[in-house]
Amino acid sequence: MGDFNFSIDLPVRSEWANVDLLRTSVQNCFTAIFSDLEGCHSLAMVTGELIENAIKYGDWSATAEPRFHLRVWGEGRAARVSVENPVRPGDRNAEEVIATLGWMRGFTSTIDAYRAKLLEVASADRDPSTSKLGLVRIAYEGNCQLSAQLDAGVLRVQAEMLV
């Protein structure tokens, strides 16, 4: 496809129903363009998971109509997904996202990080919902690199992958 560029850039209402709507929309759009159906499925899965995290951990108290920002873009077979959501100052979840992604960079591959996190979760005596396994799973199952930035009360989590 050479110099083919694509972009989806949307402010989205922070509602759980939108997770499946957007995941399906991304899957359908990219399946219509690319022949790698598994790559399209991965892109849609990563998009949906990042949206779920934004809705679950975002600070939606500051506005009457809460929204997060979704951007899916790329060139050729390289794709990026970015989800931005507001967070409260000193938000523990945002700090844990950044710490988890920093921890993941210490591994040579996403499968190694995923295995290590599974062993950590299995051996820990704690609530499994606080494991932060989701980010590691997204990177492994989506075959992508994750990064995050926290700036002026907005957490941006970005995935980079091939479609």
N, C-alpha and C positions, 0 to 999 in steps of 0.2 A: 504494500500500500504506500510505500515511500514516504512522502511528506504529509500524509494524511493527519489532520489535527481534529480533535474533538473536545467538546466542553459542555458540561452541565453545571450551572451555577445558580443556586436557589436559596432564598430564605424560606425556611420550612417551619410550620407550626409544630411546637413541641407536644405532639400527641402520639400515643402508642400505635394508633391505627396507621400512622404514616410510615412506620418501620417497614411493614410488609408492602405497602403501596410503592415506596421508593425502591426497596430491594427488587421487587418484581419489575418495576419500570427500568431500572438499570440493567437487569438481566435481559429484558426484551430488547432494549435499544442496542446493546452490544452484541447480542446474538444475531441481530439483523445485519450487523456490520462485519463481524469477525467469524472465521470458520472454527476457531478453537473454542468449542462449547464449554470445556472444562475451565478454561481461562475466564470465560464470561461468567460462569457460575461462581468462580472464586472472587471475581471483582464484585459481584452482587452480594456475596456472603460478607466480604470485608466491609462493604458499604453499610449493609444492615447492622452488623455488629458494632461499628463505630457510631451509628445513629443511636442504637440502643444505649450505649455508654453515655452519649451526650444527654439523652433524655433522662436516664437514671441518675446521673451525677451532676447535671447542670443546676444552676441557681435560677429558678424561674420566678422568684418572688419580686423582682424589681420592675416587672412590666405587666400590663393588663393582657397583652397578647404575646406570650412567650414564643420565641423563635430561635432556632439554631441555623447555622449556615452550612450548606452542603455544596461541595464543589468536586466534580469528577472531571478530570481532563487528561489530555495526553497527546502524544504524537506517535504515529506509527503504531507499534505494539506496546509501547511504554505507557502505563496508565498510573494516575495518582488519584487518591481519594483524600479529601480533607473535610473534617467536620469540626466546626467551631461552636463552642457553647459558653455562656457566661458562668463564672464561678465566683464564690464569695472570697474575699481576701483571706489568705491563710488556709484555704480549703485543703483538707487532708487528702481527699481523693485525687485532686489534681497533682499534688506533690507525690502521691504514690504512683500515679501513671508515669510521671517523669522518672522516678526512681526505678520502677519496673523496667522501663525501656533502657535505662542506663545499665541495669543488671544484665539485660539480654545481650547488650553489645559485648559483654565479656565472654560470649560463646562464639565458636567458629561457625555454627549453623543454628537455624531455628529449631531443628529437631533436637539438638543437644540441649538447648534452653528449655524446650517443651518437656523433655524427659526429666531434666533436673527439677523443674517446677512440679511435675507430677509426683516425683519422689518426695519433694518438700511437703506438698499437700497431704500425701498419704501418711507421712510420718509425724505430721504436726497434730497436736491436740487443740484444735481451734475450729471456729465456724468456717466451713468451706466456702461460704459466700464472700468471705474476705480474703480469698486466696490470691486474687489478681491473676488467676490462671487464664482468664478470658483474653487478655492482651497477648500472652504467649501463644495461646491456641490460634488466635487470629493470624499472627505472623507465620506460624507453622502451616496451618491448613490453607491459608490464603497465599502461601509462598511469596510473602512480601516483607519489606523492611518498614518498620514503624518508627515514627519520630513524633515528638510533642514539644510544644512551646506554650509557655504561660506568659501572657503579656496584657497588662492593664485590665485584669479581671476576665480575660477570655482564654480558654484552653483550646488550642488547636492540635488535633491529632491527625497525622498524615500517614498514609500508606503508599508505598511505591511498589509496582509490580509490572510484569509482562502479561499481556492478554494475547 
